[in-house]
Amino acid sequence: MVPAVLHDDRVPLAAWVIAAAFVVLELAVSDRYGFQQDELYFLVASHHLAFGYVDQPPLAVLLARTTDLFGVNPTAIRILPALAGGAIVVLAARLAALFDGGRAARVIAALAVAIAPVFLGAMHVGNTTPYDLLAWTVITVCAATALLRDRPRWWIGAGVAAGLGIENEYLVLTLLAALVTGILVTPAHRAVMKTRWPWLGGIIALVIWLPNLVWQFASEWPQLTMASALHQQNTSTADYTAGLPAQLVYAGLLGIPLVIAGFITLWRAARLRFLGVTATLILIYVLVWIPGKVYYVDGILPAVLAAGSVPAERWIAKGRRPRARRVAIGVLALAGTVVILPSTLPLLPIASLHQVSGATSIADGVGWPQLTAEVAAQDTALTRAGHPPTSIFTGAYAEAGALHVHGRPYHLPPVISGHNTFWLWGPGDASDTTVLYVDAAGQLKPYFASCRQLAAYNPPDQVKNDWNDLAIGVCTGPSASWKTLWPHMKHYD
């Protein structure tokens, strides 16, 4: 009997320290600039709990409900994403260990993930992305442990992570399809598909996903409409041109050489090739089908960075001056972090934000209270003029979410929208007599006798984001009731 090979796959203390520093940094800046638009939407949705929503499964929305424990503020909704990011940092070190990297490789992998722009930015927002990235990483760790350490019961963990991951974001299905393909085409591991363990994991995932699957069926598969809309909106010539370079930018300055080395490592080593195939298929899918969503690839990034950390460790050890090479890696990491932090996390004063290139994402957290105050001012002015608005209609879920979350002190009329799940919730008992609109003139004009613009809203301090030049106006003389008009208000995108 051949004795089992013992592996020391422990995560070194330095990697845990890096993970802790990541969480501390995320939480330290979590209350700056304000809510991001998805967070506003999720906060409203968390009070309409269901097994599914038009644009995502229920898990992230359910987790947003935890803000009730801490109060409605940005920090509350960002605690779990920050912790998810810390967990991914640790798991990256674990992957480096599974790839037979030593202590240095494990620390490099943790550091590369912690300072990658995509993870720094994603873990600052309480939407589906942080939990999606965590699910991908956990599935990868479980699959790698099962295959590389001959521990088949880890497929059960992969199944649980996959089921929860799909309940958060359907993108996990892409990973599962690519991973199964990678195993089947890799001679070193394809025999595992003849055992019961991967199938047991798959059954567990399906059972966990089943409530949302039933909801999708009962709701006529809105996710298919969403997928088509996302494809159309993210396949411009510019998206295709920038797709591959953006992948490298998202990995960060230290991450770029590690990604290249990681792909080579995953393809060169026969026992790791299943992950090389997995990563390649995911990359091709995103670049071909939806290149505008470059971050859709980044769930597999911790594995690629971890694979790249192994040759990086050898590069350090083989040099005549290994200490100098360690310093070089540290300098590269520090330089990359200093460059990307102002556009990735809300560190600068808002008044300086308009001078920062590429900061649109974090800038989206600026201005929602001011927009709400402007809408409330128009509501008050119309009321004083004897034409009180009977409802407020917004063009996007972001504006509707902002008015719901920030509008309570103003006692606004019912806020409704035709965007995504807001349309599914319907107009309720909102009246259509006098409609105050935000960014929705084009939707309402065909169905009202009169629509006129009252103001144009822009965020404060010259901030440029996706919500500049929002038209605020009023429509009167509806051609029918909201309930009759509602089918025409629907837009899923």
Secondary structure as UniProt FT lines:
FT   HELIX           13..28
FT   TURN            29..31
FT   HELIX           37..45
FT   TURN            46..47
FT   HELIX           59..64
FT   TURN            65..66
FT   HELIX           67..70
FT   HELIX           74..98
FT   TURN            99..100
FT   HELIX           103..115
FT   HELIX           117..122
FT   TURN            123..124
FT   HELIX           128..148
FT   TURN            149..150
FT   TURN            152..153
FT   HELIX           154..166
FT   TURN            167..168
FT   TURN            170..171
FT   HELIX           172..184
FT   TURN            187..189
FT   HELIX           190..194
FT   HELIX           197..218
FT   TURN            219..220
FT   HELIX           222..233
FT   HELIX           237..251
FT   TURN            253..254
FT   HELIX           255..268
FT   HELIX           270..272
FT   HELIX           273..289
FT   TURN            291..292
FT   HELIX           294..297
FT   TURN            298..299
FT   HELIX           301..318
FT   HELIX           322..344
FT   HELIX           350..355
FT   TURN            357..358
FT   HELIX           360..363
FT   TURN            364..365
FT   HELIX           368..384
FT   TURN            385..386
FT   STRAND          391..394
FT   HELIX           397..406
FT   HELIX           408..410
FT   STRAND          415..417
FT   HELIX           421..425
FT   TURN            428..429
FT   STRAND          434..438
FT   HELIX           441..444
FT   HELIX           445..447
FT   STRAND          448..457
FT   TURN            461..462
FT   TURN            466..467
FT   STRAND          470..478
FT   HELIX           482..489
//
